[in-house]
Amino acid sequence: MRTFEDTYRHKGLRKRLVALLKEKGISDERVLEAINDIPRHYFLDSAFDEKAYEDKAFPIAVGQTISQPYTVAYQTQLLELKPFDKVLEIGTGSAYQASVLAEMGVQVFTIERQKALFEENKKFHYLKKYSNIKFFYGDGFAGLPTYAPFDKIIITAAAPFIPDKLIAQLKTGGKMVIPVGDGAVQRMLRLTKHADGSYSEEIFANFSFVPMLEGREGNGS
């Protein structure tokens, strides 16, 4: 069960969370404003209502997690979003990250490989407020070639390698934020695509994500 009441207390807890994110180095005011505006407790079971604004990841369905707010803010800040950017997200999960992106005024195309999560998000009434999010059920490694190219790509799972198909769907000058590594800890990378199809890498902090898997779950494939 989820609860959909956003009280003064919840809003106060969000303000405290935003202050913590600032202390931890998040400086993009648009990112902080989005996190301040979105009721994170809506995305969690009501059992987590008291804890929704702690800077922690929490379990959601099918063994997945809703990312730690700091991780969401960190990845979003690295994207260097501009208004109306076309952004591909790999790994919808709870749709909290997609909502942060949408709140910042970009076009979001988000893929989920877990059918149960995809169906859950279709029924999640809060997401109806974001006409700028398009939801897809599919294999994140394949991306969305029909809708390419994208200004930005964000991967919200631990990629064992940098997927060539996703690089191909990035615009020249576009950026991809991706945690890479097949162990317990991944390095956060920001890739910038060049006109010849190659890309340069910037290396940032270490994080820990659930693994990015190929194929789709829930329809026999």
C-alpha positions in Angstrom: 0.0 0.0 0.0 1.1 3.6 -0.7 -0.2 6.8 0.9 -0.8 9.9 -1.1 -1.1 12.6 1.5 1.7 15.2 1.4 1.7 16.9 4.8 3.7 19.9 6.2 5.8 17.3 8.0 6.7 15.5 4.7 7.6 18.9 3.2 9.7 19.7 6.2 11.5 16.4 5.9 12.2 17.1 2.2 13.7 20.5 3.0 16.0 18.8 5.5 17.0 16.2 2.8 17.8 19.0 0.3 20.0 20.7 3.0 21.8 17.4 3.4 22.3 17.0 -0.3 23.8 20.5 -0.5 26.2 19.6 2.3 27.2 16.5 0.3 28.1 18.7 -2.7 25.0 18.9 -4.9 25.0 22.4 -6.2 22.6 22.4 -9.1 19.7 24.4 -7.8 17.3 22.9 -10.4 18.1 19.4 -9.2 17.6 20.4 -5.5 14.3 22.2 -6.4 13.0 19.1 -8.2 13.8 16.9 -5.2 12.2 19.4 -2.9 9.0 19.4 -5.0 8.6 15.6 -5.4 6.9 13.6 -2.6 9.4 10.6 -2.4 7.1 8.8 0.0 4.6 8.4 -2.8 7.0 6.0 -4.5 7.4 3.7 -1.4 5.2 1.4 0.5 3.5 3.3 3.4 5.6 1.2 5.8 8.5 3.4 4.7 6.6 6.7 5.2 8.6 7.7 8.2 11.9 6.9 6.4 11.3 8.1 2.9 13.4 11.2 3.3 16.4 9.5 4.8 19.3 9.5 2.3 19.0 5.8 1.7 18.0 3.3 -1.0 14.9 1.2 -0.2 13.6 -2.1 -1.7 10.8 -2.0 -4.2 9.2 -4.9 -6.2 11.0 -7.8 -7.9 14.3 -7.3 -6.0 14.9 -3.8 -7.2 15.5 -0.6 -5.3 14.6 3.1 -5.3 18.0 4.8 -5.4 19.4 6.9 -2.6 18.4 10.5 -3.1 22.1 11.5 -3.2 22.7 9.1 -6.1 19.7 10.4 -8.0 20.9 14.0 -7.4 24.5 13.2 -8.3 23.6 11.5 -11.6 21.1 14.2 -12.6 23.7 16.9 -11.9 26.3 15.2 -14.1 23.8 15.2 -17.0 24.0 19.1 -17.1 20.4 19.2 -18.4 19.1 22.0 -20.6 15.4 22.8 -21.0 13.6 20.5 -23.4 16.6 18.1 -23.6 15.6 14.6 -24.9 16.7 12.2 -22.3 16.8 8.4 -22.4 16.7 6.6 -19.0 17.7 3.0 -18.7 16.0 1.4 -15.7 12.7 3.1 -14.8 12.4 1.2 -11.5 10.1 3.2 -9.1 10.1 6.1 -11.6 11.4 8.5 -9.0 14.5 9.3 -11.1 12.3 9.8 -14.2 10.1 12.2 -12.2 13.1 14.3 -11.1 14.1 14.6 -14.7 10.6 15.5 -15.9 10.2 18.0 -13.1 13.3 19.8 -14.6 11.4 20.3 -17.9 13.1 17.7 -20.2 11.5 15.0 -22.4 12.0 11.6 -20.7 12.0 8.3 -22.5 12.4 5.6 -19.9 12.8 1.8 -20.3 12.1 -0.9 -17.8 12.9 -4.6 -18.3 10.8 -5.9 -15.4 7.2 -6.3 -16.6 5.8 -6.1 -13.1 7.4 -2.7 -12.5 6.4 -1.4 -15.9 2.7 -2.3 -15.2 2.9 -0.9 -11.7 4.1 2.5 -13.1 1.2 2.5 -15.6 -1.2 2.4 -12.6 0.6 4.9 -10.5 -1.6 8.0 -10.7 1.0 10.5 -9.5 3.0 9.9 -12.8 0.0 11.1 -14.9 1.0 14.7 -14.0 4.1 14.2 -16.2 3.0 14.3 -19.8 6.8 14.6 -20.7 7.6 11.0 -19.6 7.1 8.2 -22.1 7.3 4.7 -20.5 8.6 1.6 -22.4 8.9 -2.1 -21.6 12.1 -3.4 -23.1 15.8 -4.3 -23.1 17.8 -1.3 -21.9 20.9 -2.5 -23.7 19.0 -2.1 -27.0 17.8 1.5 -26.1 15.1 3.1 -28.2 16.5 3.5 -31.8 13.2 4.6 -33.1 13.3 7.7 -30.9 17.0 8.4 -31.2 19.1 10.5 -31.2 19.1 11.7 -27.5 20.7 14.7 -26.0 21.4 12.8 -22.8 21.3 9.2 -21.6 21.3 8.1 -17.9 21.8 4.5 -16.8 20.4 3.7 -13.3 21.9 0.2 -13.0 25.4 -1.2 -12.9 26.5 -1.8 -16.5 29.2 -4.5 -17.0 30.4 -2.6 -20.1 29.5 0.5 -22.1 26.8 -0.5 -24.6 27.7 0.4 -28.2 24.0 0.6 -29.1 23.4 3.3 -26.6 26.4 5.3 -27.7 25.0 5.1 -31.2 21.7 6.7 -30.0 23.5 9.7 -28.5 23.7 13.0 -30.4 27.1 14.4 -31.2 28.1 16.4 -28.2 25.5 14.4 -26.1 26.4 13.0 -22.7 25.8 9.7 -21.0 26.0 9.1 -17.3 26.7 5.4 -16.5 27.9 3.4 -13.5 30.3 0.8 -14.9 31.6 -2.3 -13.2 30.5 -5.9 -12.6 31.5 -6.1 -8.9 29.9 -4.7 -5.8 31.1 -1.2 -6.5 31.0 0.8 -9.8 32.7 3.9 -11.1 30.4 6.7 -12.2 31.4 7.8 -15.7 30.3 10.7 -17.9 30.8 10.1 -21.6 30.7 12.8 -24.2 30.2 11.7 -27.8 32.3 13.2 -30.7 31.4 13.8 -34.3 33.3 10.7 -35.5 31.3 8.4 -33.2 34.0 8.0 -30.5 33.6 9.4 -27.0 35.7 10.8 -24.2 35.3 9.6 -20.5 35.3 11.5 -17.3 35.6 9.4 -14.1 33.7 10.4 -10.9 32.9 8.8 -7.5 32.2 5.1 -6.7 28.6 3.9 -6.2 26.7 0.6 -5.8 23.8 -0.3 -8.1 21.8 -3.4 -8.9 23.1 -5.0 -12.0 22.0 -4.0 -15.5 20.7 -7.2 -17.2 20.0 -8.0 -20.9 16.6 -9.0 -22.2 13.2 -8.5 -20.6 11.6 -10.2 -17.6 8.0 -11.1 -17.2 6.9 -12.1 -20.7 9.0 -15.3 -21.2 12.0 -13.6 -22.8 
